[in-house]
Amino acid sequence: MDVCERWVPNPGHPGGGKRRDLFGLVDLVAVRDTQTMGVQTTSATNVSAHLTKMTDPLHRPLLHALVAAGWLVVCHGWRKSTREGRACPHGVGQRCGCRFTLHRCVDLTGGV
């Protein structure tokens, strides 16, 4: 597995640049034997926005090309959770013993 998201400096852009995903779709690539998986990662609350972007007219042909090449493409939504699996009541910045867990996984392979 490797990270495919990179920082692209741009002095004219607010914040000095922006993050760019592989093909505009993928943050991570995982390979095992003959299987390749592209993973878009985000917070659990932003999964819908990422799904909309990944299937918009600009990105749909790229998504279709990855699926045609045999890739599994998924979107993972993470949230900070207690050990019992409930949402963390302490806040993201707190050192509370809660951990980030996969809350939602959406497979885009079948929807292309």
C-alpha positions in Angstrom: 0.0 0.0 0.0 1.2 3.5 -0.7 -0.1 7.1 -0.3 -1.0 8.8 -3.6 -2.2 12.1 -2.3 0.4 14.9 -2.8 0.7 18.6 -2.0 1.0 20.9 -5.0 2.4 24.3 -4.1 0.7 27.3 -5.7 1.6 30.7 -4.3 -1.6 32.3 -5.8 -3.9 29.7 -4.1 -5.2 30.4 -0.6 -3.1 28.4 1.8 -0.2 28.3 -0.7 -1.3 25.3 -2.6 -3.7 22.3 -2.6 -3.8 18.5 -2.2 -4.1 16.4 -5.3 -5.2 12.8 -5.4 -4.0 10.2 -7.9 -6.3 10.6 -11.0 -8.3 13.1 -8.9 -9.9 10.0 -7.1 -7.5 8.0 -5.0 -5.6 8.7 -1.8 -4.2 5.2 -1.3 -3.4 2.3 -3.6 -3.2 -1.3 -2.2 -2.0 -4.3 -4.3 -2.2 -7.9 -3.3 -1.5 -10.7 -5.8 -3.6 -9.8 -8.8 -5.9 -7.4 -7.0 -5.5 -3.6 -7.0 -7.6 -1.3 -4.8 -7.9 2.5 -4.9 -9.1 4.0 -1.7 -10.5 7.5 -1.2 -10.4 8.3 2.6 -12.3 11.0 4.4 -14.3 11.7 7.5 -17.6 9.8 8.0 -19.5 13.1 7.5 -17.8 13.9 4.1 -18.4 10.5 2.4 -21.4 11.8 0.4 -19.5 14.8 -0.9 -16.6 12.6 -2.0 -19.0 10.2 -3.7 -20.6 13.1 -5.6 -17.1 14.3 -6.7 -15.9 10.8 -7.7 -19.0 10.3 -9.9 -19.3 13.8 -11.4 -18.9 14.2 -15.2 -15.2 15.2 -14.9 -14.2 12.1 -12.7 -16.6 9.4 -14.0 -14.5 8.5 -17.1 -11.4 8.1 -14.8 -13.4 6.0 -12.4 -14.7 3.9 -15.3 -11.1 3.4 -16.6 -9.9 2.2 -13.2 -12.8 -0.3 -12.9 -12.3 -1.5 -16.5 -8.6 -2.1 -15.6 -9.8 -4.4 -12.9 -9.4 -2.1 -9.9 -11.7 -2.2 -6.9 -12.5 1.5 -6.0 -13.9 2.3 -2.5 -14.5 5.3 -0.3 -13.7 5.0 3.4 -15.4 7.3 6.0 -13.6 7.4 9.3 -14.8 8.8 12.7 -13.3 8.9 16.2 -15.0 6.3 18.4 -14.9 5.0 21.9 -13.8 1.4 22.6 -17.5 0.4 22.6 -17.9 1.8 19.0 -19.9 4.9 19.9 -19.0 8.4 18.5 -16.3 10.1 20.6 -17.9 12.6 23.0 -14.6 14.3 23.8 -13.7 16.1 20.5 -11.1 15.5 17.9 -8.3 17.5 19.6 -8.6 15.7 23.0 -6.3 12.9 24.1 -9.1 10.7 25.4 -8.3 7.1 24.5 -10.8 7.0 21.6 -9.5 5.9 18.2 -10.4 6.4 14.6 -12.5 3.6 13.2 -13.8 2.8 9.8 -17.5 3.9 10.0 -18.6 3.6 6.4 -17.2 1.8 3.3 -18.7 2.4 -0.1 -17.7 0.2 -3.1 -17.9 2.3 -6.3 -17.0 -0.6 -8.5 -20.5 -1.8 -9.2 -22.0 1.7 -9.7 -19.9 2.6 -12.8 
